[in-house]
Amino acid sequence: MTMPRQCDLTVEQRREAVLALLRREEPAAQLARRFGISEPTLYRWRDEFLAAGEAALANGSKGAGSHERELRELRAQLQERDQVIGELTVANRILKKVSGQ
């Protein structure tokens, strides 16, 4: 049994092939030959492309504000952790001094 050949097309070329298929510019068999891939690969790329687009639309309702809010939350968590680390560092230094006496 042979291993499947790794495709050496760029992302742009794959996108071009999928969009050409969706626009029905050429039959799938002809597109597959032109890009040097199998028809099942072309259809798999189409399905993955459409699934990713659907996921992006589903998440699109969150919008850019969602990313900014998440960034603010992460920064707040980081600041809180920095504070805890600072407090623990001070406590550790005090304990070292006390135990060293």
C-alpha positions in Angstrom: 0.0 0.0 0.0 1.4 3.4 -1.0 1.3 6.4 1.2 -0.8 9.4 -0.1 1.3 12.0 -1.8 1.7 15.3 0.1 0.3 18.1 -2.0 2.8 20.8 -2.8 0.2 23.5 -3.8 0.3 26.7 -1.8 -2.7 27.9 0.2 -3.4 30.4 -2.5 -3.4 27.7 -5.2 -5.7 25.5 -3.2 -8.1 28.5 -2.6 -8.0 29.2 -6.4 -8.9 25.6 -7.2 -11.8 25.5 -4.7 -13.2 28.9 -5.8 -13.0 27.8 -9.5 -14.9 24.6 -8.5 -17.6 26.7 -6.6 -17.9 29.1 -9.5 -18.2 26.1 -11.9 -15.6 27.6 -14.2 -14.5 24.1 -15.3 -15.7 20.5 -14.6 -14.2 19.1 -11.4 -12.2 16.5 -13.3 -10.6 19.2 -15.5 -9.8 21.4 -12.5 -8.2 18.4 -10.7 -6.0 17.7 -13.7 -5.0 21.3 -14.0 -4.0 21.5 -10.4 -2.4 18.0 -10.4 -4.7 16.6 -7.7 -7.4 14.0 -7.5 -11.1 14.8 -7.7 -11.7 13.5 -4.2 -9.0 15.9 -2.9 -10.6 18.8 -4.6 -14.0 18.0 -3.1 -12.5 17.5 0.3 -10.8 20.9 0.1 -14.2 22.4 -1.0 -15.9 20.8 2.0 -13.2 22.0 4.4 -13.3 25.5 2.9 -17.1 25.7 3.3 -17.0 24.3 6.8 -14.4 26.9 7.9 -16.5 29.6 6.3 -19.6 28.5 8.1 -17.7 28.4 11.4 -16.4 31.9 10.8 -19.9 33.1 10.1 -21.1 31.5 13.3 -18.4 33.1 15.3 -18.7 36.4 13.4 -21.6 37.4 15.7 -19.0 37.9 18.4 -17.1 40.4 16.2 -14.0 42.3 17.0 -15.3 43.5 20.3 -15.2 39.9 21.5 -11.5 39.7 20.8 -10.8 43.0 22.5 -12.8 41.9 25.6 -10.9 38.6 25.7 -7.6 40.5 25.4 -8.6 42.7 28.3 -9.6 39.7 30.4 -6.3 38.0 29.6 -4.3 41.1 30.6 -6.2 41.4 33.8 -5.5 37.7 34.6 -1.8 38.3 33.8 -1.7 41.4 36.1 -3.3 39.4 38.9 -0.8 36.6 38.5 2.1 39.1 38.5 0.8 40.5 41.7 0.5 37.0 43.3 4.0 36.2 42.2 5.3 39.4 43.7 3.6 38.7 47.0 5.0 35.1 47.0 8.5 36.4 46.3 8.3 38.8 49.2 7.0 36.1 51.5 9.7 33.7 50.3 12.4 36.3 51.1 11.0 36.9 54.6 10.9 33.1 55.3 14.5 32.8 54.1 15.6 35.6 56.4 13.7 34.1 59.4 15.0 30.6 58.8 18.6 31.8 58.3 18.7 33.4 61.9 
